[in-house]
Amino acid sequence: MTAAPGGFSASPSCSNPAAGAWETFAHGADVGVRGFGSSPAEAFANAGMALTSVVTSPGAVRPIRPRVIRCSAPDLGLLLYDWLNALITAMAVDRLLFGRFEVEIDGQVLVARAFGEPLDVARHEPAVEVKGATFTELEVARDPDGRWRAQCVVDV
């Protein structure tokens, strides 16, 4: 993927500012992704939407092809790291973009269906290629308002 004309701006963006389901945030030369939800699974799904938003507008991605993704890790932080890297691998290797996620977490195991379509450079106008999730600002936690937050910085 190549940079879009004018480059990529990592200003905060949100799927639905009123609901605050996901957002991106600037972090040096990289970008942070953050998902919120009533459960860790919902926060992970929304972190997936934030990841998509780093590359293209999630609304431009048709959720027509399901991809099953399975991960396991000893804690939620590492599970988020593995989840995002599994999505990034599918994006890079299979040239897919995802616009909807169904995530289930049972203990240390995540099973998800990511719905998307093959990358169409002309239609999706990808801004950057995401290289991988990092441990920088990696956190899955319950905020004081009871909402779950799943976040980390991704290398672009």
C-alpha positions, 0 to 999 in steps of 0.5 A: 500500500502506498501513502495517499495524496497529502499523506496520513493524518493521525488526528483522533477519529471515531466511528461514532463520536457520540458512542465513542466506539473506537478512536485513533491517536497520534504517537510519534511517527506511529498511530495508536488504536483504541477500542471501547466496549461493554466487554473485552470482546466488544473492545477488541472488535472496536480496536479492529475498526480503529485498525481499519481506520488507519488504512482507510475509511471503515465505511468504504469496506464491504463486509462480504467475506468472512475470515475466522481468526483464532488467537490465544495468550496468557492475558488480555494485553497479549491477546489484543497484541496477537489479535491485531497482528493476526488482522495485520497479517491478513491485510498484508498477506491476503490484501484484505480490509475488514469492516465488521468484527464478531469477537468472542473471548473465553478465558485465554482464547479469542475466536473471531469472524472478521468480515471484509473484502479484497483491497481495491486501491482505487476505491479504498485509497489506502493511506498507509500500510500497517506493519504491526502491533507493538507493546507500546501503550498496550493495555486492556482495562476497565475504565472508571465508567465501567467501559472496557478499553483495548489499545496499543500503538501500531507501527506504520 
